[in-house]
Amino acid sequence: MRSRPLSTLASLLSLLGALAIAPSCATYDPPPKPTLDVTTDGLLTDPKAPILVHFSVPVDPLTVHVKIARYEVDSEGHLADERGADSTPLETYYEREPDNGVGFEDAKGKSTFDSTFTTMTIVPSAALPVGPRLVLLFEPGLSDPAGHDTKVRKKLLFGYKLTLDCNQPVKNLASGDFFFIVGVKNPIATQIRMFATIDIDATTGRFVGQWTDARRNKTPEHCPADLACKSTEACRTLPVHACVIPSEPATSCDEYPDQLPDATLDTGFSFTALGCVVDQPDGSAALVNAPVDVRVTSPAVTLRNTVLSAAFKADAAGAIRGSGSLAAQEVFLGDISSGAGTGDLTALVIPAGKLPAPIPGPPSTASTSN
């Protein structure tokens, strides 16, 4: 093997020496990261208190464009204004918006910064709803004074804890049959679908409800004439006809006609819960249950001290819809603890006479479906 000339070796040694003493790559300075003082369930405790937003580093206030809205998303996780050609304006409870490109001004409330520009205080002009999942949105461009900015929209999910104080008449939500979709985030991502019969005492807001597992309808009679689904598949009629696997997630609560209740212990579940419904100033009704254990036999899953909370309100078409969250103190997969359980939920009041099959009613009353 031919040896390298001394001049070449010298050049290589010189280059290595230069690399050794050269300064390291510039340190990455991340943009400001906003956070909220929420509980482990992602909840704030007082809907009347100002909202405090903390930033990891000082912010440039001329870059803080923030909104508060309901966290209502489609099957792909998009808010109303994130759906491309199908986007609609986001209905906000508060917004700090650009003022003709010169600065920012508040709408539906006011905001201030502390002297270090690391804490922002937001005071909405009206109390935020209790029950639904809310989102604090920071639009792209959030920056520190040096110009390190966020390129994407940042979302902080939160809500408010509804206390179980059933002592007020309620008129914004009545007894009936419901369909729930829960998108579990932790400890594993999955979808739970449930029918429910909820009996509400209009004089106090107290309710007793029976929630029952919902599974896709696999009966051949459910298949439209243009479908020939396999025995391992289910017929989906909404939003379009298709043969799908039984575990195929539903995209909205409007798909309840494609589901059947399963209260059997070997594959499904059914549980009773007590709770309160409280009318809200915006015309909605907040619903929350007292903590209850939910047990599923197959697969063996137990959710300890589970709480469903949601706010219900009629949409433009008159359908009564709900959105909110699920929180379980601890989730057991078999006998193994997997930590706390969290998720988001949507719900729909099923019109009278439209249940695809009878569902169990709460034990204290006869089912409204029978």
C-alpha positions, -999 to +999 in steps of 0.1 A: +000+000+000+014+034-010+021+056+020+005+091+021+029+120+015+039+138+046+023+170+033-011+152+030-009+138+065+000+172+078-030+187+061-053+161+076-039+166+111-043+204+106-079+199+096-087+176+125-071+201+149-092+229+134-124+209+139-115+201+175-111+238+184-140+251+162-170+263+181-199+238+183-231+242+163-253+271+175-276+262+204-313+257+194-335+283+210-371+270+210-400+294+207-421+302+238-441+272+251-475+281+267-489+260+296-520+262+319-523+253+356-547+224+351-553+193+372-543+158+362-577+156+344-569+186+323-594+207+343-594+242+358-613+244+391-630+279+390-648+291+358-651+326+373-613+330+379-590+346+353-571+322+331-533+323+336-511+313+307-474+307+315-447+309+289-414+291+290-395+323+280-406+359+277-429+366+247-432+394+223-468+406+230-472+417+194-471+381+183-496+366+208-528+358+187-549+336+210-585+323+209-607+302+233-632+279+217-650+246+222-628+216+213-651+200+187-633+182+160-641+159+131-629+123+127-595+135+117-591+158+146-597+191+128-615+220+143-642+238+122-617+262+107-592+235+098-612+215+072-600+230+039-628+238+016-653+226+042-640+251+069-663+274+088-654+303+111-646+292+146-671+303+173-649+318+200-655+328+236-625+351+237-599+363+211-568+385+211-568+394+174-546+415+151-555+452+149-549+462+113-514+448+114-503+474+140-508+454+171-534+433+189-567+440+206-591+419+227-625+407+218-650+392+242-627+399+272-594+414+281-558+403+287-527+416+304-490+405+307-468+406+338-437+427+339-415+397+327-439+388+298-439+352+310-475+352+323-506+362+305-539+368+323-571+364+303-605+375+316-633+366+293-662+390+294-687+361+300-682+330+321-670+300+300-692+270+299-687+242+324-687+206+310-675+208+274-639+204+264-623+238+256-592+247+237-568+276+240-554+283+205-522+301+198-519+310+161-486+306+142-461+334+149-459+332+187-424+345+193-399+357+219-383+392+215-354+376+195-377+363+169-378+326+177-413+318+166-438+290+164-446+279+129-478+259+137-510+264+156-506+254+193-535+239+212-540+236+249-570+215+259-588+223+292-622+224+308-639+231+341-648+208+369-685+206+376-693+199+412-721+175+420-746+199+436-780+189+424-804+215+438-816+236+409-843+230+383-831+222+348-849+229+315-821+228+289-819+190+288-846+164+293-847+126+300-841+105+269-819+081+250-784+091+240-754+080+219-719+086+231-685+083+213-655+085+236-621+089+220-597+075+246-562+091+245-546+074+275-534+048+284-541+035+249-558+052+219-592+036+212-628+044+206-657+035+229-693+038+217-722+036+241-760+040+242-775+055+273-809+060+288-808+089+312-837+099+335-834+135+347-854+150+376-863+184+361-869+199+396-834+191+410-812+182+380-804+148+395-802+120+371-798+082+370-784+067+337-776+034+322-747+033+297-744+002+275-717-008+251-725-003+214-711-025+186-715-024+149-745-042+135-733-074+118-768-090+111-774-097+074-807-080+076-789-047+082-771-050+049-784-029+020-792-047-012-760-034-029-737-049-003-725-084+002-704-082+034-684-112+047-694-129+079-664-112+095-675-077+084-703-053+094-725-033+071-720+005+074-748+026+060-736+060+073-721+082+061-719+059+030-726+023+024-695+000+030-684-033+044-661-026+074-644-045+102-666-044+133-640-023+152-641+004+125-644+038+144-675+059+139-669+093+125-698+110+143-727+103+166-751+105+136-739+069+129-759+055+158-783+036+135-754+013+125-748+002+161-765-023+184-764-024+222-743-052+238-749-056+275-737-092+277-709-099+302-688-119+278-683-092+251-700-060+262-708-040+293-735-019+310-732+003+340-753+026+361-743+061+371-758+089+391-751+126+386-763+161+380-774+182+351-770+220+355-783+247+332-757+271+318-760+308+310-754+302+273-785+279+270-766+247+273-768+220+300-738+205+317-739+169+327-715+151+350-717+117+368-704+107+402-673+085+398-682+050+388-662+018+380-666+005+345-657-032+339-653-049+306-649-087+305-634-092+270-609-078+268-605-075+306-604-038+313-615-019+344-618+019+346-618+030+382-637+061+393-647+071+359-663+105+352-681+116+321-687+153+317-703+171+288-723+201+278-754+197+256-770+223+233-792+222+202-774+229+169-788+249+139-808+219+128-824+213+162-803+182+171-792+182+207-755+175+207-729+173+235-691+175+238-669+169+268-644+146+283-638+113+301-615+109+331-607+076+349-586+077+381-569+044+371-571+020+343-564-017+347-556-040+317-563-073+334-547-069+368-520-045+356-524-008+363-517+015+333-522+048+351-550+074+346-574+073+317-583+104+297-603+111+265-627+134+247-663+126+240-692+137+218-728+128+223-762+130+206-798+129+220-815+102+199-850+113+187-879+094+202-886+061+185-853+061+165-833+036+186-820+008+164-829-017+193-841-015+229-814-006+254-813-013+292-828+014+314-814+024+348-825+001+376-847+026+394-870+031+364-883+013+334-864+019+302-878+047+281-870+026+251-893-003+258 
